[in-house]
Amino acid sequence: MKNTDILVKLLRADIENKAILEVACGAADFSVSASAYSDSVYCIDLDARRLNSSLKEKLHFQIMDASKMDYADDTFDTIILYNAFFHIQSQWIEIERECRRVLKAGGVIYVVGTWKLDVNIIIDIFGGEAKWQDQFLIAAIRK
């Protein structure tokens, strides 16, 4: 079982039958795994070259700056940043503001890390709010 499949099972209550956004998706591995349960998954990144070529029909990929998203307010039930925090840390304040804007009331933003680079920064930013679940350090921001 892939790490992203394990993570999806951990977060299933916030993924199943929901509209999901993966920010800084890279190869979109998490999005592919989440698409088995969600209504729709939107993936954004600045670089299309890393995008997984096996994207499924429920997935919608766009090249987009996460600090200036084109989505309407209150669009997504759940937003995830998976192993991407190192790449976006310098823009985190702007990205968090945008994520909160496009997140529906009662929704959640998950910042997840497994890589040392991400984990250390997540601990620095979120401190004790970030919790280990299996091999994932997860910070949850609820709206």
DALINMO-V572218 format. One record per helix or strand of 3 or more residues. SS is the DSSP state (@ for helix, = for strand). FROM is the first residue (numbers start at 0). TO is the last residue. Records with the same first field share a line. If there is no record, write none. Layout:
SS: FROM-TO, FROM-TO
This chain:
@: 2-9, 11-13, 28-33, 47-49, 84-101, 115-128
=: 18-22, 39-44, 58-62, 75-81, 102-112, 130-132, 135-141
